[in-house]
Amino acid sequence: MRTIHALLALSVTSLLAAAAEPTVLWSVDIKGDQAETPVVADGSVYAVARMTPPPDGGSEGWIFAIDASNGKTRWTASLKSPRVAPVVEAGVVCVLEGDVMLGGDSTQIRAFDAASGKDLWSVSSAGPKGTYFTPTPPAAGGGRAFFARGRS
């Protein structure tokens, strides 16, 4: 599988000085041909990527937990068609995965232990048959994760 995405960690504190250039602290390649915005929490960077094989519309995907201090991968888990950036709250990483289509979707929210990557639970987020929604990034706070979905 080809790798075309990389995460870069830059030191931005030096940018406060006039005419300073950022310093690359580390770089790590992640597999996939599409990636979502990384999320940083509790010393880790969480990144979601997918490989989309046309024309079937499905895709293989992954979530990566990377040590923010040195770029080393802490854990990786497989996902089915991840759609948006993950959310991290109270030591739990939640991500939306699955296919979205007019005939009914197969989306679900999966949760992982942020430290170990252990698969904790999943819950269906699929809408009624014949509806379609555009996945949106989740939010978190107060020990809860929030996912929005619209109807067509």
Order of alpha helices (4+ residues) and beta strands (2+ residues): beta-beta-beta-beta-beta-beta-beta-beta-beta-beta-beta-beta-beta
